[in-house]
Amino acid sequence: MELKNGRPENLAGRLPRECRTYDFLDRLGISYQYTDHPAATTMEACTDIDRVLQVPMCKNLFLCNRQKTQFYLLLMPGDKKFKTKELSAQIQSARLSFAGPEDMLKYLDIEPGAVSVMGLMNDTGKAVQLLVDEDVLKEPYIGCHPCVCTTSLKLRTPDVTEKFLPAAGHAFRVVHLVGED
């Protein structure tokens, strides 16, 4: 794995959703670095990627309420434990669960293992509310996937919060997750 600046020179064999991510970032003038790697569908698989990016990958969880009328994308540090009850209380949404693959594809044009804040550019109906753990915002960089799990990006946190999200038409809500037993 090697860290490279900007979009890949050769886009052959890359999925359209990944190419659209680079197009979106480039249109906004957002600088980024990327690395290609074997499929990384778990936080454990991201350990080597973290070393290359020199930033921990965010844990990205796609959640919904029981009725599937509210959808949430939660960004949190990869090493923090997720507790449904802790988040539910903060956002006043009982019975949160993981949304299914069909909802990931429908709202974010992302498949399991590739969930990322970058998918919000595909949520044109604004069906997904972004929740960001306060610790993510303290970091100078965010590590995430460009809508595929075989490449990872390194972006400046302010570029994501101040440029990307407004351009994607999304605000975010800060949450405080302790993540301890």
C-alpha positions in Angstrom: 0.0 0.0 0.0 1.2 3.4 -0.9 -0.3 6.9 -0.1 -0.8 8.9 -3.3 -2.1 12.5 -3.8 -5.3 13.2 -5.6 -7.4 10.9 -7.8 -6.0 7.7 -9.2 -4.3 8.3 -12.6 -6.0 5.2 -14.1 -9.7 4.8 -13.3 -10.1 1.6 -15.4 -11.8 -1.1 -13.3 -13.0 1.3 -10.7 -16.7 1.5 -9.9 -18.7 4.5 -11.1 -19.6 5.4 -7.4 -15.9 5.7 -6.6 -15.1 7.8 -9.7 -18.1 10.1 -8.8 -16.5 10.6 -5.3 -13.3 11.9 -6.9 -15.2 14.1 -9.3 -17.2 15.6 -6.4 -14.1 16.3 -4.3 -12.2 17.7 -7.3 -15.1 20.0 -8.2 -14.9 21.4 -4.6 -11.2 21.9 -4.7 -10.7 19.5 -1.8 -7.2 18.0 -1.5 -7.0 14.3 -0.6 -4.8 11.4 -0.5 -5.7 7.8 -1.2 -4.4 4.2 -1.0 -5.6 1.1 -2.7 -5.8 -2.1 -0.6 -7.6 -5.5 -0.3 -11.2 -5.2 0.7 -11.5 -3.7 4.2 -14.9 -4.5 5.6 -14.0 -4.5 9.3 -12.2 -2.1 11.6 -9.6 -4.9 12.3 -8.8 -4.9 8.6 -8.2 -1.2 8.7 -5.1 -1.5 11.0 -2.6 -1.5 8.1 -4.6 1.2 6.3 -4.4 3.4 9.4 -0.6 3.1 9.3 -0.4 4.1 5.6 -2.9 7.0 6.0 -1.3 8.1 9.3 -4.8 8.7 10.5 -7.3 6.2 12.1 -10.2 5.2 9.9 -13.6 6.4 11.1 -16.1 3.7 12.1 -19.1 4.5 9.9 -22.4 3.0 11.0 -25.6 3.2 9.0 -28.5 3.0 11.4 -32.3 3.3 11.4 -35.3 3.3 13.8 -37.5 0.3 14.0 -40.1 1.7 11.6 -37.3 2.5 9.0 -38.6 6.1 8.8 -35.4 7.7 10.1 -31.9 6.9 8.9 -28.6 7.9 10.5 -25.0 7.8 9.5 -22.8 7.7 12.6 -19.1 8.7 12.4 -17.1 7.7 15.4 -13.5 6.7 16.2 -12.7 3.2 15.1 -11.4 2.2 18.5 -14.5 3.4 20.4 -17.2 0.8 21.3 -20.7 1.5 19.9 -23.5 1.3 22.4 -27.0 1.7 20.9 -28.6 2.7 24.1 -26.1 5.6 24.6 -26.8 7.0 21.2 -30.6 6.4 21.3 -30.9 8.5 24.4 -29.0 11.5 22.8 -31.1 11.6 19.6 -34.4 10.5 21.2 -34.8 7.6 18.9 -35.7 4.3 20.5 -34.8 1.0 19.1 -32.0 1.9 16.8 -30.6 -0.9 14.6 -28.3 -1.4 11.7 -30.0 -0.5 8.4 -29.9 -3.2 5.8 -27.9 -3.4 2.6 -30.9 -2.4 0.5 -31.2 0.8 2.4 -27.4 1.5 2.1 -27.7 1.2 -1.6 -31.0 3.1 -1.9 -29.9 6.2 0.1 -26.1 6.3 -0.1 -25.2 4.1 -3.2 -22.9 2.1 -0.9 -22.6 -1.6 -0.2 -21.8 -3.2 3.2 -18.2 -2.6 4.2 -17.9 0.6 2.3 -20.2 2.9 4.4 -18.7 6.3 4.4 -19.5 10.0 4.9 -18.7 10.3 1.1 -22.0 8.4 0.5 -24.0 11.5 1.6 -23.3 13.1 -1.8 -25.7 10.4 -3.2 -28.4 11.2 -0.7 -30.2 13.7 -2.8 -33.5 13.3 -0.9 -31.7 14.1 2.4 -33.1 11.0 4.0 -30.0 10.4 6.2 -29.1 12.4 9.2 -25.3 12.6 9.9 -24.2 12.1 13.5 -20.6 12.8 14.3 -18.9 11.8 17.6 -17.1 14.8 19.0 -13.8 13.0 19.1 -13.8 12.7 15.3 -14.0 16.5 15.0 -10.9 16.9 17.3 -8.7 15.1 14.7 -7.0 17.1 11.9 -7.9 14.4 9.4 -10.6 11.9 8.6 -10.0 8.5 7.0 -12.8 7.0 5.0 -13.7 5.0 1.9 -14.7 6.7 -1.4 -17.9 4.6 -1.5 -15.9 1.3 -2.1 -14.0 -0.8 0.4 -10.9 -1.3 -1.7 -9.6 2.3 -1.4 -9.3 4.6 1.5 -9.0 8.4 1.6 -7.3 10.9 3.9 -9.1 14.2 4.0 -8.7 17.3 6.3 -11.5 17.3 8.8 -12.4 21.0 8.1 -12.7 20.1 4.4 -15.2 17.5 5.1 -17.3 19.6 7.6 -17.0 23.0 5.9 -16.8 22.1 2.2 -18.0 18.6 1.5 -21.0 18.4 3.7 -22.5 21.8 2.7 -22.0 20.9 -1.0 -23.7 17.6 -0.4 -26.6 19.4 1.3 -26.0 17.9 4.7 -25.6 19.3 8.2 -24.4 17.2 11.1 -25.2 16.7 14.7 -22.4 16.3 17.2 -22.9 13.4 19.7 -20.9 12.4 22.8 -20.2 8.7 22.9 -18.3 7.3 25.9 -18.1 3.8 24.4 -17.0 2.2 27.6 -18.5 -0.7 29.5 
